[in-house]
């Protein structure tokens, strides 16, 4: 009888013990859920989680993060470059229209079009500066990842979320079903990059 009681206690103890991995997943899940709720609150939303589960996590390092950030910056660069090229083409067309109005003696229309072209020119210059910054930042990140010898370790979690966000003032809703990735330092504090 004593052996059976002892065996039962051992099985119960082992069944209730969680591995370090499971404890980390639980902590990450709590931090991620709190972050969702805090961001929703700050943006005047309420959130109703239908499903929320941190599925796993892996160890990554600072070089991996830098390369991901570099890729993101380059993706942004390429998508914004298309818009930049359209604006430059539009600006060229506006210059042609200005010359056409001047050649026809429509100086008032030429002046109006010139003001619009000057405004667009400012937008083009700002976008060009933004694109140049993206390239510089991506190059710095890539260089850092390439030359770093002892990168800091992080955890990358994979979380499945199914939720309804409701705008508090007008009750419009937005549904989200997604698998999201979050980065944590080794103390399980969420990091934003």
Secondary structure as the mmCIF struct_conf table of DSSP 4:
data_model
#
loop_
_struct_conf.conf_type_id
_struct_conf.id
_struct_conf.beg_label_comp_id
_struct_conf.beg_label_asym_id
_struct_conf.beg_label_seq_id
_struct_conf.end_label_comp_id
_struct_conf.end_label_asym_id
_struct_conf.end_label_seq_id
HELX_RH_AL_P HELX_RH_AL_P1 UNK A 2 UNK A 16
HELX_RH_AL_P HELX_RH_AL_P2 UNK A 20 UNK A 42
TURN_TY1_P TURN_TY1_P1 UNK A 43 UNK A 44
STRN STRN1 UNK A 45 UNK A 61
HELX_RH_AL_P HELX_RH_AL_P3 UNK A 62 UNK A 103
TURN_TY1_P TURN_TY1_P2 UNK A 104 UNK A 105
HELX_RH_AL_P HELX_RH_AL_P4 UNK A 107 UNK A 147
BEND BEND1 UNK A 149 UNK A 150
HELX_LH_PP_P HELX_LH_PP_P1 UNK A 151 UNK A 152
STRN STRN2 UNK A 153 UNK A 167
TURN_TY1_P TURN_TY1_P3 UNK A 168 UNK A 170
STRN STRN3 UNK A 173 UNK A 184
TURN_TY1_P TURN_TY1_P4 UNK A 186 UNK A 187
STRN STRN4 UNK A 190 UNK A 191
#
